[in-house]
Amino acid sequence: MPLKTKIRDVRVKLSNRRTERIARRQLAAELASFATPAERAELDHMLGRHTPEETREIREILNQQDIDRLRKATVVGLYGR
């Protein structure tokens, strides 16, 4: 494979990864707006209509957001005394 082709392929892959990261950050920001228990329950109900494969990325983001909220609440609880 010629060097120019390899360089082009690497550039395309890097560009695609950047685009995917931006899209994931945007999705995470949109999902973060479902913050109350009622909103989360509604979102979980909607996700329940789809297969785990279809909702994998969304559930990963939601789980990470839950972990981050718990961690933040714990830190605030420890230092807020």
Gaussian input, Z-matrix of N, CA and C with variables (Angstrom, degrees):
# hf/3-21g

backbone

0 1
 N
 C     1     B1
 C     2     B2     1     A1
 N     3     B3     2     A2     1     D1
 C     4     B4     3     A3     2     D2
 C     5     B5     4     A4     3     D3
 N     6     B6     5     A5     4     D4
 C     7     B7     6     A6     5     D5
 C     8     B8     7     A7     6     D6
 N     9     B9     8     A8     7     D7
 C    10    B10     9     A9     8     D8
 C    11    B11    10    A10     9     D9
 N    12    B12    11    A11    10    D10
 C    13    B13    12    A12    11    D11
 C    14    B14    13    A13    12    D12
 N    15    B15    14    A14    13    D13
 C    16    B16    15    A15    14    D14
 C    17    B17    16    A16    15    D15
 N    18    B18    17    A17    16    D16
 C    19    B19    18    A18    17    D17
 C    20    B20    19    A19    18    D18
 N    21    B21    20    A20    19    D19
 C    22    B22    21    A21    20    D20
 C    23    B23    22    A22    21    D21
 N    24    B24    23    A23    22    D22
 C    25    B25    24    A24    23    D23
 C    26    B26    25    A25    24    D24
 N    27    B27    26    A26    25    D25
 C    28    B28    27    A27    26    D26
 C    29    B29    28    A28    27    D27
 N    30    B30    29    A29    28    D28
 C    31    B31    30    A30    29    D29
 C    32    B32    31    A31    30    D30
 N    33    B33    32    A32    31    D31
 C    34    B34    33    A33    32    D32
 C    35    B35    34    A34    33    D33
 N    36    B36    35    A35    34    D34
 C    37    B37    36    A36    35    D35
 C    38    B38    37    A37    36    D36
 N    39    B39    38    A38    37    D37
 C    40    B40    39    A39    38    D38
 C    41    B41    40    A40    39    D39
 N    42    B42    41    A41    40    D40
 C    43    B43    42    A42    41    D41
 C    44    B44    43    A43    42    D42
 N    45    B45    44    A44    43    D43
 C    46    B46    45    A45    44    D44
 C    47    B47    46    A46    45    D45
 N    48    B48    47    A47    46    D46
 C    49    B49    48    A48    47    D47
 C    50    B50    49    A49    48    D48
 N    51    B51    50    A50    49    D49
 C    52    B52    51    A51    50    D50
 C    53    B53    52    A52    51    D51
 N    54    B54    53    A53    52    D52
 C    55    B55    54    A54    53    D53
 C    56    B56    55    A55    54    D54
 N    57    B57    56    A56    55    D55
 C    58    B58    57    A57    56    D56
 C    59    B59    58    A58    57    D57
 N    60    B60    59    A59    58    D58
 C    61    B61    60    A60    59    D59
 C    62    B62    61    A61    60    D60
 N    63    B63    62    A62    61    D61
 C    64    B64    63    A63    62    D62
 C    65    B65    64    A64    63    D63
 N    66    B66    65    A65    64    D64
 C    67    B67    66    A66    65    D65
 C    68    B68    67    A67    66    D66
 N    69    B69    68    A68    67    D67
 C    70    B70    69    A69    68    D68
 C    71    B71    70    A70    69    D69
 N    72    B72    71    A71    70    D70
 C    73    B73    72    A72    71    D71
 C    74    B74    73    A73    72    D72
 N    75    B75    74    A74    73    D73
 C    76    B76    75    A75    74    D74
 C    77    B77    76    A76    75    D75
 N    78    B78    77    A77    76    D76
 C    79    B79    78    A78    77    D77
 C    80    B80    79    A79    78    D78
 N    81    B81    80    A80    79    D79
 C    82    B82    81    A81    80    D80
 C    83    B83    82    A82    81    D81
 N    84    B84    83    A83    82    D82
 C    85    B85    84    A84    83    D83
 C    86    B86    85    A85    84    D84
 N    87    B87    86    A86    85    D85
 C    88    B88    87    A87    86    D86
 C    89    B89    88    A88    87    D87
 N    90    B90    89    A89    88    D88
 C    91    B91    90    A90    89    D89
 C    92    B92    91    A91    90    D90
 N    93    B93    92    A92    91    D91
 C    94    B94    93    A93    92    D92
 C    95    B95    94    A94    93    D93
 N    96    B96    95    A95    94    D94
 C    97    B97    96    A96    95    D95
 C    98    B98    97    A97    96    D96
 N    99    B99    98    A98    97    D97
 C   100   B100    99    A99    98    D98
 C   101   B101   100   A100    99    D99
 N   102   B102   101   A101   100   D100
 C   103   B103   102   A102   101   D101
 C   104   B104   103   A103   102   D102
 N   105   B105   104   A104   103   D103
 C   106   B106   105   A105   104   D104
 C   107   B107   106   A106   105   D105
 N   108   B108   107   A107   106   D106
 C   109   B109   108   A108   107   D107
 C   110   B110   109   A109   108   D108
 N   111   B111   110   A110   109   D109
 C   112   B112   111   A111   110   D110
 C   113   B113   112   A112   111   D111
 N   114   B114   113   A113   112   D112
 C   115   B115   114   A114   113   D113
 C   116   B116   115   A115   114   D114
 N   117   B117   116   A116   115   D115
 C   118   B118   117   A117   116   D116
 C   119   B119   118   A118   117   D117
 N   120   B120   119   A119   118   D118
 C   121   B121   120   A120   119   D119
 C   122   B122   121   A121   120   D120
 N   123   B123   122   A122   121   D121
 C   124   B124   123   A123   122   D122
 C   125   B125   124   A124   123   D123
 N   126   B126   125   A125   124   D124
 C   127   B127   126   A126   125   D125
 C   128   B128   127   A127   126   D126
 N   129   B129   128   A128   127   D127
 C   130   B130   129   A129   128   D128
 C   131   B131   130   A130   129   D129
 N   132   B132   131   A131   130   D130
 C   133   B133   132   A132   131   D131
 C   134   B134   133   A133   132   D132
 N   135   B135   134   A134   133   D133
 C   136   B136   135   A135   134   D134
 C   137   B137   136   A136   135   D135
 N   138   B138   137   A137   136   D136
 C   139   B139   138   A138   137   D137
 C   140   B140   139   A139   138   D138
 N   141   B141   140   A140   139   D139
 C   142   B142   141   A141   140   D140
 C   143   B143   142   A142   141   D141
 N   144   B144   143   A143   142   D142
 C   145   B145   144   A144   143   D143
 C   146   B146   145   A145   144   D144
 N   147   B147   146   A146   145   D145
 C   148   B148   147   A147   146   D146
 C   149   B149   148   A148   147   D147
 N   150   B150   149   A149   148   D148
 C   151   B151   150   A150   149   D149
 C   152   B152   151   A151   150   D150
 N   153   B153   152   A152   151   D151
 C   154   B154   153   A153   152   D152
 C   155   B155   154   A154   153   D153
 N   156   B156   155   A155   154   D154
 C   157   B157   156   A156   155   D155
 C   158   B158   157   A157   156   D156
 N   159   B159   158   A158   157   D157
 C   160   B160   159   A159   158   D158
 C   161   B161   160   A160   159   D159
 N   162   B162   161   A161   160   D160
 C   163   B163   162   A162   161   D161
 C   164   B164   163   A163   162   D162
 N   165   B165   164   A164   163   D163
 C   166   B166   165   A165   164   D164
 C   167   B167   166   A166   165   D165
 N   168   B168   167   A167   166   D166
 C   169   B169   168   A168   167   D167
 C   170   B170   169   A169   168   D168
 N   171   B171   170   A170   169   D169
 C   172   B172   171   A171   170   D170
 C   173   B173   172   A172   171   D171
 N   174   B174   173   A173   172   D172
 C   175   B175   174   A174   173   D173
 C   176   B176   175   A175   174   D174
 N   177   B177   176   A176   175   D175
 C   178   B178   177   A177   176   D176
 C   179   B179   178   A178   177   D177
 N   180   B180   179   A179   178   D178
 C   181   B181   180   A180   179   D179
 C   182   B182   181   A181   180   D180
 N   183   B183   182   A182   181   D181
 C   184   B184   183   A183   182   D182
 C   185   B185   184   A184   183   D183
 N   186   B186   185   A185   184   D184
 C   187   B187   186   A186   185   D185
 C   188   B188   187   A187   186   D186
 N   189   B189   188   A188   187   D187
 C   190   B190   189   A189   188   D188
 C   191   B191   190   A190   189   D189
 N   192   B192   191   A191   190   D190
 C   193   B193   192   A192   191   D191
 C   194   B194   193   A193   192   D192
 N   195   B195   194   A194   193   D193
 C   196   B196   195   A195   194   D194
 C   197   B197   196   A196   195   D195
 N   198   B198   197   A197   196   D196
 C   199   B199   198   A198   197   D197
 C   200   B200   199   A199   198   D198
 N   201   B201   200   A200   199   D199
 C   202   B202   201   A201   200   D200
 C   203   B203   202   A202   201   D201
 N   204   B204   203   A203   202   D202
 C   205   B205   204   A204   203   D203
 C   206   B206   205   A205   204   D204
 N   207   B207   206   A206   205   D205
 C   208   B208   207   A207   206   D206
 C   209   B209   208   A208   207   D207
 N   210   B210   209   A209   208   D208
 C   211   B211   210   A210   209   D209
 C   212   B212   211   A211   210   D210
 N   213   B213   212   A212   211   D211
 C   214   B214   213   A213   212   D212
 C   215   B215   214   A214   213   D213
 N   216   B216   215   A215   214   D214
 C   217   B217   216   A216   215   D215
 C   218   B218   217   A217   216   D216
 N   219   B219   218   A218   217   D217
 C   220   B220   219   A219   218   D218
 C   221   B221   220   A220   219   D219
 N   222   B222   221   A221   220   D220
 C   223   B223   222   A222   221   D221
 C   224   B224   223   A223   222   D222
 N   225   B225   224   A224   223   D223
 C   226   B226   225   A225   224   D224
 C   227   B227   226   A226   225   D225
 N   228   B228   227   A227   226   D226
 C   229   B229   228   A228   227   D227
 C   230   B230   229   A229   228   D228
 N   231   B231   230   A230   229   D229
 C   232   B232   231   A231   230   D230
 C   233   B233   232   A232   231   D231
 N   234   B234   233   A233   232   D232
 C   235   B235   234   A234   233   D233
 C   236   B236   235   A235   234   D234
 N   237   B237   236   A236   235   D235
 C   238   B238   237   A237   236   D236
 C   239   B239   238   A238   237   D237
 N   240   B240   239   A239   238   D238
 C   241   B241   240   A240   239   D239
 C   242   B242   241   A241   240   D240

   B1=1.4500
   B2=1.5325
   B3=1.3005
   B4=1.4747
   B5=1.5360
   B6=1.3258
   B7=1.4611
   B8=1.5262
   B9=1.3245
   B10=1.4688
   B11=1.5203
   B12=1.3029
   B13=1.4637
   B14=1.5245
   B15=1.3164
   B16=1.4615
   B17=1.5305
   B18=1.3247
   B19=1.4670
   B20=1.5256
   B21=1.3302
   B22=1.4664
   B23=1.5242
   B24=1.3326
   B25=1.4629
   B26=1.5246
   B27=1.3146
   B28=1.4618
   B29=1.5276
   B30=1.3036
   B31=1.4681
   B32=1.5200
   B33=1.3189
   B34=1.4666
   B35=1.5259
   B36=1.3289
   B37=1.4677
   B38=1.5205
   B39=1.3162
   B40=1.4674
   B41=1.5202
   B42=1.3106
   B43=1.4583
   B44=1.5303
   B45=1.3296
   B46=1.4612
   B47=1.5253
   B48=1.3244
   B49=1.4683
   B50=1.5250
   B51=1.3216
   B52=1.4651
   B53=1.5294
   B54=1.3267
   B55=1.4640
   B56=1.5249
   B57=1.3304
   B58=1.4644
   B59=1.5255
   B60=1.3330
   B61=1.4657
   B62=1.5303
   B63=1.3159
   B64=1.4653
   B65=1.5220
   B66=1.3285
   B67=1.4647
   B68=1.5263
   B69=1.3229
   B70=1.4719
   B71=1.5296
   B72=1.3335
   B73=1.4722
   B74=1.5256
   B75=1.3202
   B76=1.4611
   B77=1.5300
   B78=1.3323
   B79=1.4600
   B80=1.5277
   B81=1.3290
   B82=1.4645
   B83=1.5281
   B84=1.3084
   B85=1.4693
   B86=1.5305
   B87=1.3148
   B88=1.4650
   B89=1.5289
   B90=1.3279
   B91=1.4615
   B92=1.5277
   B93=1.3123
   B94=1.4661
   B95=1.5234
   B96=1.3230
   B97=1.4591
   B98=1.5303
   B99=1.3356
   B100=1.4615
   B101=1.5285
   B102=1.3130
   B103=1.4662
   B104=1.5235
   B105=1.3086
   B106=1.4636
   B107=1.5279
   B108=1.3201
   B109=1.4648
   B110=1.5325
   B111=1.3193
   B112=1.4695
   B113=1.5314
   B114=1.3219
   B115=1.4691
   B116=1.5254
   B117=1.3216
   B118=1.4682
   B119=1.5222
   B120=1.3385
   B121=1.4632
   B122=1.5292
   B123=1.3196
   B124=1.4679
   B125=1.5320
   B126=1.3142
   B127=1.4666
   B128=1.5263
   B129=1.3304
   B130=1.4675
   B131=1.5190
   B132=1.3233
   B133=1.4631
   B134=1.5345
   B135=1.3102
   B136=1.4737
   B137=1.5259
   B138=1.3264
   B139=1.4663
   B140=1.5236
   B141=1.3289
   B142=1.4538
   B143=1.5201
   B144=1.3061
   B145=1.4682
   B146=1.5259
   B147=1.3195
   B148=1.4625
   B149=1.5186
   B150=1.3098
   B151=1.4621
   B152=1.5245
   B153=1.3330
   B154=1.4688
   B155=1.5343
   B156=1.3076
   B157=1.4707
   B158=1.5308
   B159=1.3260
   B160=1.4628
   B161=1.5248
   B162=1.3154
   B163=1.4682
   B164=1.5247
   B165=1.3164
   B166=1.4618
   B167=1.5217
   B168=1.3232
   B169=1.4721
   B170=1.5296
   B171=1.3149
   B172=1.4689
   B173=1.5254
   B174=1.3299
   B175=1.4652
   B176=1.5372
   B177=1.3242
   B178=1.4703
   B179=1.5222
   B180=1.3157
   B181=1.4683
   B182=1.5277
   B183=1.3288
   B184=1.4626
   B185=1.5254
   B186=1.3142
   B187=1.4702
   B188=1.5251
   B189=1.3240
   B190=1.4616
   B191=1.5231
   B192=1.3290
   B193=1.4653
   B194=1.5244
   B195=1.3383
   B196=1.4670
   B197=1.5267
   B198=1.3223
   B199=1.4618
   B200=1.5233
   B201=1.3281
   B202=1.4643
   B203=1.5217
   B204=1.3429
   B205=1.4676
   B206=1.5265
   B207=1.3372
   B208=1.4644
   B209=1.5201
   B210=1.3186
   B211=1.4677
   B212=1.5284
   B213=1.3142
   B214=1.4668
   B215=1.5264
   B216=1.3218
   B217=1.4676
   B218=1.5236
   B219=1.3184
   B220=1.4599
   B221=1.5196
   B222=1.3099
   B223=1.4643
   B224=1.5274
   B225=1.3097
   B226=1.4593
   B227=1.5193
   B228=1.3367
   B229=1.4689
   B230=1.5229
   B231=1.3145
   B232=1.4648
   B233=1.5192
   B234=1.3180
   B235=1.4643
   B236=1.5131
   B237=1.3176
   B238=1.4638
   B239=1.5198
   B240=1.3094
   B241=1.4696
   B242=1.4941
   A1=108.05
   A2=116.52
   A3=120.00
   A4=111.22
   A5=115.40
   A6=121.75
   A7=111.56
   A8=117.39
   A9=120.01
   A10=110.93
   A11=116.71
   A12=120.86
   A13=110.47
   A14=117.24
   A15=121.18
   A16=110.96
   A17=115.29
   A18=120.01
   A19=110.07
   A20=116.46
   A21=120.23
   A22=110.61
   A23=116.95
   A24=121.04
   A25=111.50
   A26=116.73
   A27=120.66
   A28=110.18
   A29=117.48
   A30=120.78
   A31=110.98
   A32=116.44
   A33=120.55
   A34=109.94
   A35=117.02
   A36=120.47
   A37=111.37
   A38=117.02
   A39=120.22
   A40=111.29
   A41=116.31
   A42=120.88
   A43=110.53
   A44=116.32
   A45=120.00
   A46=111.32
   A47=117.10
   A48=120.65
   A49=110.87
   A50=116.72
   A51=120.52
   A52=109.85
   A53=116.68
   A54=121.37
   A55=110.73
   A56=117.38
   A57=121.47
   A58=111.40
   A59=117.48
   A60=120.76
   A61=110.94
   A62=116.25
   A63=120.47
   A64=110.01
   A65=116.89
   A66=121.06
   A67=111.00
   A68=117.16
   A69=120.81
   A70=110.44
   A71=117.44
   A72=120.08
   A73=110.66
   A74=116.51
   A75=120.60
   A76=110.52
   A77=116.89
   A78=120.78
   A79=110.21
   A80=117.34
   A81=121.13
   A82=110.98
   A83=117.10
   A84=120.65
   A85=110.64
   A86=116.37
   A87=120.06
   A88=110.70
   A89=116.90
   A90=120.20
   A91=111.36
   A92=117.75
   A93=121.21
   A94=111.68
   A95=117.40
   A96=119.96
   A97=111.43
   A98=117.98
   A99=122.25
   A100=107.37
   A101=116.52
   A102=120.62
   A103=113.55
   A104=118.55
   A105=119.81
   A106=110.23
   A107=117.13
   A108=119.34
   A109=113.03
   A110=117.49
   A111=120.47
   A112=111.03
   A113=116.21
   A114=119.61
   A115=110.97
   A116=116.25
   A117=119.94
   A118=111.19
   A119=116.80
   A120=120.43
   A121=110.36
   A122=116.27
   A123=120.52
   A124=110.46
   A125=116.39
   A126=120.61
   A127=110.56
   A128=117.61
   A129=120.73
   A130=111.21
   A131=116.48
   A132=120.88
   A133=110.44
   A134=116.53
   A135=120.35
   A136=110.98
   A137=116.49
   A138=120.37
   A139=110.97
   A140=117.03
   A141=121.47
   A142=113.44
   A143=117.36
   A144=121.86
   A145=112.61
   A146=115.86
   A147=120.55
   A148=110.43
   A149=115.31
   A150=120.61
   A151=110.13
   A152=116.53
   A153=119.72
   A154=112.41
   A155=117.13
   A156=120.19
   A157=110.86
   A158=115.49
   A159=119.83
   A160=112.42
   A161=116.68
   A162=120.33
   A163=113.35
   A164=117.42
   A165=121.82
   A166=112.59
   A167=117.33
   A168=120.02
   A169=111.49
   A170=116.62
   A171=120.30
   A172=109.82
   A173=116.96
   A174=120.09
   A175=111.32
   A176=117.32
   A177=119.82
   A178=110.63
   A179=116.22
   A180=120.97
   A181=109.93
   A182=117.30
   A183=120.84
   A184=111.34
   A185=116.96
   A186=120.06
   A187=111.19
   A188=117.15
   A189=120.49
   A190=110.75
   A191=116.54
   A192=119.46
   A193=110.97
   A194=116.93
   A195=120.00
   A196=110.78
   A197=116.19
   A198=120.84
   A199=110.53
   A200=116.48
   A201=120.39
   A202=111.69
   A203=117.60
   A204=120.94
   A205=110.86
   A206=116.37
   A207=119.83
   A208=111.73
   A209=115.69
   A210=120.28
   A211=109.78
   A212=116.38
   A213=120.23
   A214=110.44
   A215=116.98
   A216=120.60
   A217=110.43
   A218=117.19
   A219=121.09
   A220=110.63
   A221=116.46
   A222=120.55
   A223=109.73
   A224=117.23
   A225=120.43
   A226=109.67
   A227=116.63
   A228=120.62
   A229=112.17
   A230=116.85
   A231=120.63
   A232=111.58
   A233=115.68
   A234=118.90
   A235=113.03
   A236=116.54
   A237=119.43
   A238=113.13
   A239=116.35
   A240=119.80
   A241=112.34
   D1=130.09
   D2=-179.14
   D3=-65.59
   D4=152.45
   D5=-178.29
   D6=-59.07
   D7=-40.30
   D8=-179.68
   D9=-60.94
   D10=-38.33
   D11=179.34
   D12=-67.69
   D13=-41.82
   D14=178.32
   D15=-62.18
   D16=-44.50
   D17=179.81
   D18=-62.93
   D19=-43.45
   D20=178.85
   D21=-61.80
   D22=-42.31
   D23=179.87
   D24=-62.83
   D25=-42.01
   D26=178.28
   D27=-63.95
   D28=-43.14
   D29=179.06
   D30=-61.99
   D31=-42.09
   D32=179.68
   D33=-64.21
   D34=-44.73
   D35=179.14
   D36=-61.90
   D37=-43.36
   D38=178.71
   D39=-63.66
   D40=-41.40
   D41=178.58
   D42=-63.57
   D43=-42.50
   D44=179.33
   D45=-64.72
   D46=-41.03
   D47=178.24
   D48=-63.19
   D49=-41.16
   D50=178.93
   D51=-63.10
   D52=-43.86
   D53=178.93
   D54=-61.90
   D55=-41.65
   D56=178.58
   D57=-64.79
   D58=-40.99
   D59=178.72
   D60=-63.72
   D61=-42.20
   D62=179.19
   D63=-63.23
   D64=-44.08
   D65=179.78
   D66=-63.62
   D67=-40.22
   D68=179.59
   D69=-66.57
   D70=-41.22
   D71=177.44
   D72=-62.46
   D73=-40.86
   D74=178.97
   D75=-64.77
   D76=-43.93
   D77=177.47
   D78=-61.34
   D79=-43.72
   D80=178.93
   D81=-60.81
   D82=-40.60
   D83=178.87
   D84=-64.48
   D85=-40.91
   D86=179.01
   D87=-67.11
   D88=-41.00
   D89=179.82
   D90=-68.71
   D91=-28.86
   D92=179.36
   D93=-64.16
   D94=-20.17
   D95=179.38
   D96=-72.40
   D97=-14.47
   D98=175.33
   D99=-89.40
   D100=78.04
   D101=-169.96
   D102=-102.46
   D103=-32.22
   D104=-177.12
   D105=-78.47
   D106=157.83
   D107=177.61
   D108=-57.14
   D109=-37.98
   D110=179.46
   D111=-66.36
   D112=-42.17
   D113=178.69
   D114=-65.39
   D115=-41.63
   D116=178.29
   D117=-64.64
   D118=-39.72
   D119=178.70
   D120=-62.90
   D121=-41.60
   D122=177.99
   D123=-63.84
   D124=-42.82
   D125=178.56
   D126=-64.82
   D127=-43.31
   D128=177.55
   D129=-61.20
   D130=-37.72
   D131=177.53
   D132=-63.23
   D133=-43.83
   D134=178.52
   D135=-64.51
   D136=-41.84
   D137=-179.70
   D138=-66.66
   D139=-29.73
   D140=179.68
   D141=-64.06
   D142=-16.15
   D143=178.74
   D144=-80.61
   D145=-5.39
   D146=-175.77
   D147=-121.24
   D148=164.10
   D149=-179.43
   D150=-73.83
   D151=157.15
   D152=176.62
   D153=-57.79
   D154=-34.70
   D155=178.84
   D156=-63.89
   D157=-38.82
   D158=-178.68
   D159=-71.28
   D160=-28.35
   D161=-174.72
   D162=-108.35
   D163=6.25
   D164=-175.42
   D165=-52.89
   D166=-52.63
   D167=-176.74
   D168=-63.42
   D169=-41.51
   D170=-179.71
   D171=-63.49
   D172=-44.75
   D173=-179.55
   D174=-66.11
   D175=-35.96
   D176=176.18
   D177=-61.44
   D178=-44.47
   D179=-179.88
   D180=-64.59
   D181=-45.52
   D182=-179.65
   D183=-63.02
   D184=-41.60
   D185=177.89
   D186=-62.70
   D187=-41.79
   D188=178.55
   D189=-65.02
   D190=-39.43
   D191=177.97
   D192=-64.77
   D193=-37.90
   D194=176.73
   D195=-63.04
   D196=-44.92
   D197=178.40
   D198=-60.19
   D199=-44.60
   D200=179.61
   D201=-62.52
   D202=-40.41
   D203=178.70
   D204=-65.07
   D205=-43.78
   D206=178.54
   D207=-63.32
   D208=-42.16
   D209=179.32
   D210=-62.68
   D211=-43.53
   D212=-179.87
   D213=-65.09
   D214=-41.76
   D215=179.44
   D216=-64.87
   D217=-37.11
   D218=179.04
   D219=-66.68
   D220=-44.68
   D221=-179.84
   D222=-64.30
   D223=-43.36
   D224=178.68
   D225=-63.73
   D226=-39.80
   D227=179.01
   D228=-64.92
   D229=-38.19
   D230=-179.53
   D231=-69.54
   D232=-42.11
   D233=-174.47
   D234=-96.47
   D235=-5.75
   D236=-179.58
   D237=-89.12
   D238=1.93
   D239=-177.62
   D240=-77.05

